[in-house]
Amino acid sequence: MVDQTVPEEEVIVTDQLNAEEREILEKFERDELRPATGVDREMAIAPQAARNTFKKDSASRCRASSTSICREG
């Protein structure tokens, strides 16, 4: 006999899903989802986009007086 139990970490607790997540899960279970198009292009540009996010390309200084920062109200 084959053990067909699902490992605990793979169990989806449906009462913890919001409406959108439940809808997606139901469509997945009914095999109604289709692959997205353009994934290869997005995967190709993602690494450079990530590098650009943290790229330090200029320095800036901000000076402010203590009265503008620490106002007593």
C-alpha positions in Angstrom: 0.0 0.0 0.0 1.3 3.5 -1.0 1.3 6.3 1.6 -0.7 9.1 0.0 -0.6 11.5 2.9 0.4 15.1 2.2 3.4 16.4 4.1 2.3 18.9 6.8 4.2 21.8 5.2 2.3 21.3 1.9 -1.2 21.4 3.4 -3.1 24.6 2.4 -5.4 25.8 5.1 -8.2 27.3 3.1 -9.7 29.2 6.1 -6.5 31.3 6.2 -6.9 32.4 2.5 -8.5 35.7 1.4 -11.2 35.7 -1.3 -8.7 36.2 -4.1 -6.4 33.5 -2.9 -9.3 31.1 -2.6 -10.4 31.9 -6.1 -6.9 31.2 -7.5 -6.7 27.9 -5.6 -10.1 26.8 -6.8 -9.1 27.6 -10.4 -5.9 25.7 -10.0 -7.7 22.7 -8.7 -10.1 22.8 -11.6 -7.1 23.1 -14.0 -8.4 26.4 -15.3 -5.1 28.4 -15.0 -2.9 29.0 -18.0 0.8 29.9 -18.1 1.6 33.6 -18.3 3.1 34.9 -21.5 6.4 36.9 -21.7 7.9 35.2 -18.7 11.2 34.6 -20.4 11.6 38.3 -21.2 10.7 39.3 -17.6 13.2 36.7 -16.2 15.9 38.1 -18.5 15.5 41.7 -17.3 14.8 40.9 -13.6 18.5 40.6 -12.5 19.5 44.0 -13.9 16.4 45.6 -12.5 17.3 44.2 -9.0 20.9 45.5 -9.4 19.6 48.9 -10.4 17.3 49.1 -7.4 20.3 49.2 -5.0 22.8 51.0 -7.2 24.3 54.1 -5.6 24.6 56.4 -8.6 24.8 59.8 -6.8 25.4 61.3 -3.4 23.1 63.9 -1.8 23.1 65.9 1.4 20.3 67.2 3.3 20.7 70.1 5.8 18.1 71.2 8.1 18.1 73.4 11.2 17.2 71.9 14.5 14.2 74.2 14.8 12.6 72.8 11.6 13.2 69.2 12.9 12.4 69.5 16.6 9.3 71.7 16.9 7.7 71.9 20.2 4.0 71.9 19.8 
